[in-house]
Amino acid sequence: MTDALNKGSYDTIIIGAGHNGLVCAAYLAKAGRKVLVLEAASQPGGAAATREFHPGFRISSGAHLLTQLNPGIARELGLASHGLAYAARDLKTVALAEDGAHLVIDGASVSGVSASDAAAYGRFHTQNKRFGKVLDGFFSRRQPTLVDRSWDDAFSLLKLGWSLRRLGKDDMQDLMRVGLINIYDVANEHFDSELLKAAVAMDGVLGSHMGPRSPNTVYGYLHRHIGDAWGNTGPALVRGGMGALGQAFAAAARGFGAEIRCDSKVALVEMQGCRATGVTLESGETLLADTIISNADPKTTFEKLVGHPSLDAGFSRRVHNFRSRGVSAKLHLALDALPEFTGLDGALAGERLLLAPTMDHIERAFNHAKYGEYSQAPVMEVSIPTVHDDSLAPAGKHVLSAIVQFAPYALGQGWDTGKQAFKQLALDQLEQYAPGIGQQLLASELSTPVDLEREFGMTGGHWHHGEIALDQALLMRPMPGAHQYSTPIPGLFLCGAGSHPGGGIMGLAGRNAAEAVIKHQSNGKERAA
Ligand SMILES: Cc1cc2nc3c(=O)[nH]c(=O)nc-3n(C[C@H](O)[C@H](O)[C@H](O)COP(=O)(O)OP(=O)(O)OC[C@H]3O[C@@H](n4cnc5c(N)ncnc54)[C@H](O)[C@@H]3O)c2cc1C
């Protein structure tokens, strides 16, 4: 404990002002709680951030495409009235082949493939949308538990059973079956076009330590496409970059009365006996509250802020074994002009571009990551937001943002020596698709998973705060003993991407956590009465 002790001003402290921490703060403040959010970085939003990386050139430095924002949360928090505006919505996905051919996915339709593949994609999309509706019911509530069930859990399970039944026998069987195989096999079952299969597979593996043949990649695909069930037909670009969304979440939380303090890194969770009672900042200041909620990832929360000595051995082991090995790097380019991609009409340059010609190419790129090496021919998701948003670069100039996989967090040779070479490989890949882009380059920056860990405080630089795999998802996220947003430490809760339903800019983990905390508190009061 320290000299500066602040007792009793707040009833809830949230560690981290990522979008989920801010959503949680907003709903709790709306429900009358006195909430303080403590953020390590100098601005709120977490990986929903915009940063200048070269004079006059700004980029979404973490998440760049909005695919999963829950519309109910956006509405309830009034994000539009707090400054959220879109530069573009319902972007198409353009998959580029090495020979200059390409296909364009626009919602349920796809052009640039055979008629039979186009029809198959329509069926695939529609079926996945139905699966998404089942997941939506599950994602939008605290996940149930199979043991020690409450009425609430029984109701959630009943609802899940009912929505599965409503799928009908064929869809239900298909969902059970595809959930157990991988996106490689599923894409092969549906399509002939290698490029289309690769585009589908990319959505199963982006952000994850998985190749198309890995188990759990169908769940990864469905998770990423949850926005389809909410009526999106493609990703959106936030005007001003993703940081503008982070600021809108912060304004909404403040609007309901929450206080946000940036540059306030929490060093540890204070305990009295086995109960969490407050936090101590790196500055030495201690703040007390009845309820502590962590938006930091589960490993940070339990290993760094709580510490193994306060956890029982079995739970400590689960935390240790929680997989959060990031494999995504982020490439940012400042460009003198709009690059020209071979064979691509310039009008499509502002869509979501995929550089992943075949599923085998993606799988080979992933193989390296298994052995602590970076891919020799990385795959990429590319966005050039300045086609739609002139606020990010000087007139006539552009910024390019790309997710580059696979770049393992634990690179054998270390990122100090590997970073420059990997960046060059990524630039070489781009040059193949957009000859001359190298000459347009004014500045470039690569964030490896180690850099992302440093910038956003996420263990392993993993953008879901931990792998989205069935043993770490749904009923089990992040791990038995810490699911349903509560933890083995009384008074300590989780609200970030590491909890149900996982990562992506969605907001549901934050909202579900707020509801779980409110319920927990009212149950406690009932018991005490
Ligand atoms: C490179 C990259 C690209 C991505 N691309 C996309 C994309 O295109 N679309 C998409 O939907 N998602 C994308 N994501 C994923 C998405 O950004 C995350 O899943 C999401 O930001 C998680 O939100 P969160 O609020 O749970 O956590 P975070 O955004 O990680 O926020 C957690 C906050 O807690 C703070 N914190 C941690 N420890 C402490 C501490 N000790 N004290 C105080 N504060 C602390 C951190 O500083 C951070 O602000 C991407 C992520 C990355 C990294």
The ligand as an SDF file (V2000), in Angstrom:
LIG
                    3D

 53 58  0  0  0  0  0  0  0  0999 V2000
   -2.8170   -5.4050  -35.5090 C   0  0  0  0  0  0  0  0  0  0  0  0
   -4.2510   -5.6880  -35.2010 C   0  0  0  0  0  0  0  0  0  0  0  0
   -5.1870   -5.6930  -36.2140 C   0  0  0  0  0  0  0  0  0  0  0  0
   -6.5240   -5.9450  -35.9420 C   0  0  0  0  0  0  0  0  0  0  0  0
   -7.4330   -5.8860  -36.9520 N   0  0  0  0  0  0  0  0  0  0  0  0
   -8.7480   -5.9340  -36.6490 C   0  0  0  0  0  0  0  0  0  0  0  0
   -9.7190   -5.5830  -37.6190 C   0  0  0  0  0  0  0  0  0  0  0  0
   -9.3860   -5.1940  -38.7400 O   0  0  0  0  0  0  0  0  0  0  0  0
  -11.0240   -5.6460  -37.2610 N   0  0  0  0  0  0  0  0  0  0  0  0
  -11.4180   -5.9980  -35.9940 C   0  0  0  0  0  0  0  0  0  0  0  0
  -12.6320   -6.0220  -35.7060 O   0  0  0  0  0  0  0  0  0  0  0  0
  -10.5000   -6.3310  -35.0520 N   0  0  0  0  0  0  0  0  0  0  0  0
   -9.1890   -6.2820  -35.3460 C   0  0  0  0  0  0  0  0  0  0  0  0
   -8.2690   -6.5130  -34.3780 N   0  0  0  0  0  0  0  0  0  0  0  0
   -8.7090   -7.0330  -33.0800 C   0  0  0  0  0  0  0  0  0  0  0  0
   -9.2760   -5.9710  -32.1540 C   0  0  0  0  0  0  0  0  0  0  0  0
   -8.5350   -4.7930  -32.2490 O   0  0  0  0  0  0  0  0  0  0  0  0
   -9.2400   -6.4840  -30.7030 C   0  0  0  0  0  0  0  0  0  0  0  0
   -9.8290   -7.7520  -30.6180 O   0  0  0  0  0  0  0  0  0  0  0  0
   -9.9710   -5.5160  -29.8060 C   0  0  0  0  0  0  0  0  0  0  0  0
   -9.2950   -4.2710  -29.8140 O   0  0  0  0  0  0  0  0  0  0  0  0
  -10.0640   -6.0210  -28.3770 C   0  0  0  0  0  0  0  0  0  0  0  0
  -10.7160   -5.0230  -27.6360 O   0  0  0  0  0  0  0  0  0  0  0  0
  -10.5900   -4.9380  -26.0620 P   0  0  0  0  0  0  0  0  0  0  0  0
  -11.2570   -3.7040  -25.6350 O   0  0  0  0  0  0  0  0  0  0  0  0
  -11.0690   -6.1990  -25.4580 O   0  0  0  0  0  0  0  0  0  0  0  0
   -9.0280   -4.8800  -25.7660 O   0  0  0  0  0  0  0  0  0  0  0  0
   -7.8920   -3.8810  -26.2530 P   0  0  0  0  0  0  0  0  0  0  0  0
   -8.2800   -3.1510  -27.4620 O   0  0  0  0  0  0  0  0  0  0  0  0
   -6.6580   -4.7160  -26.3250 O   0  0  0  0  0  0  0  0  0  0  0  0
   -7.7640   -2.8660  -25.0510 O   0  0  0  0  0  0  0  0  0  0  0  0
   -7.2570   -3.2530  -23.7880 C   0  0  0  0  0  0  0  0  0  0  0  0
   -6.7790   -1.9960  -23.1050 C   0  0  0  0  0  0  0  0  0  0  0  0
   -6.2990   -2.3250  -21.8050 O   0  0  0  0  0  0  0  0  0  0  0  0
   -5.1620   -1.5240  -21.5540 C   0  0  0  0  0  0  0  0  0  0  0  0
   -4.3550   -2.1510  -20.5070 N   0  0  0  0  0  0  0  0  0  0  0  0
   -3.7510   -3.3660  -20.5300 C   0  0  0  0  0  0  0  0  0  0  0  0
   -3.0850   -3.5740  -19.3890 N   0  0  0  0  0  0  0  0  0  0  0  0
   -3.2900   -2.4710  -18.6150 C   0  0  0  0  0  0  0  0  0  0  0  0
   -2.8470   -2.0790  -17.3290 C   0  0  0  0  0  0  0  0  0  0  0  0
   -2.0390   -2.8590  -16.6010 N   0  0  0  0  0  0  0  0  0  0  0  0
   -3.2360   -0.8680  -16.8410 N   0  0  0  0  0  0  0  0  0  0  0  0
   -4.0480   -0.0490  -17.5730 C   0  0  0  0  0  0  0  0  0  0  0  0
   -4.4670   -0.3680  -18.8090 N   0  0  0  0  0  0  0  0  0  0  0  0
   -4.0970   -1.5620  -19.3260 C   0  0  0  0  0  0  0  0  0  0  0  0
   -4.4450   -1.4600  -22.8770 C   0  0  0  0  0  0  0  0  0  0  0  0
   -3.5380   -0.3740  -22.9390 O   0  0  0  0  0  0  0  0  0  0  0  0
   -5.6270   -1.3210  -23.8300 C   0  0  0  0  0  0  0  0  0  0  0  0
   -5.9460    0.0220  -24.0500 O   0  0  0  0  0  0  0  0  0  0  0  0
   -6.9280   -6.2400  -34.6190 C   0  0  0  0  0  0  0  0  0  0  0  0
   -5.9950   -6.2080  -33.5930 C   0  0  0  0  0  0  0  0  0  0  0  0
   -4.6630   -5.9200  -33.8680 C   0  0  0  0  0  0  0  0  0  0  0  0
   -3.6770   -5.8690  -32.7340 C   0  0  0  0  0  0  0  0  0  0  0  0
  1  2  1  0
  2  3  1  0
  2 52  2  0
  3  4  2  0
  4  5  1  0
  4 50  1  0
  5  6  2  0
  6  7  1  0
  6 13  1  0
  7  8  2  0
  7  9  1  0
  9 10  1  0
 10 11  2  0
 10 12  1  0
 12 13  2  0
 13 14  1  0
 14 15  1  0
 14 50  1  0
 15 16  1  0
 16 17  1  0
 16 18  1  0
 18 19  1  0
 18 20  1  0
 20 21  1  0
 20 22  1  0
 22 23  1  0
 23 24  1  0
 24 25  2  0
 24 26  1  0
 24 27  1  0
 27 28  1  0
 28 29  2  0
 28 30  1  0
 28 31  1  0
 31 32  1  0
 32 33  1  0
 33 34  1  0
 33 48  1  0
 34 35  1  0
 35 36  1  0
 35 46  1  0
 36 37  1  0
 36 45  1  0
 37 38  2  0
 38 39  1  0
 39 40  1  0
 39 45  2  0
 40 41  1  0
 40 42  2  0
 42 43  1  0
 43 44  2  0
 44 45  1  0
 46 47  1  0
 46 48  1  0
 48 49  1  0
 50 51  2  0
 51 52  1  0
 52 53  1  0
M  END
$$$$
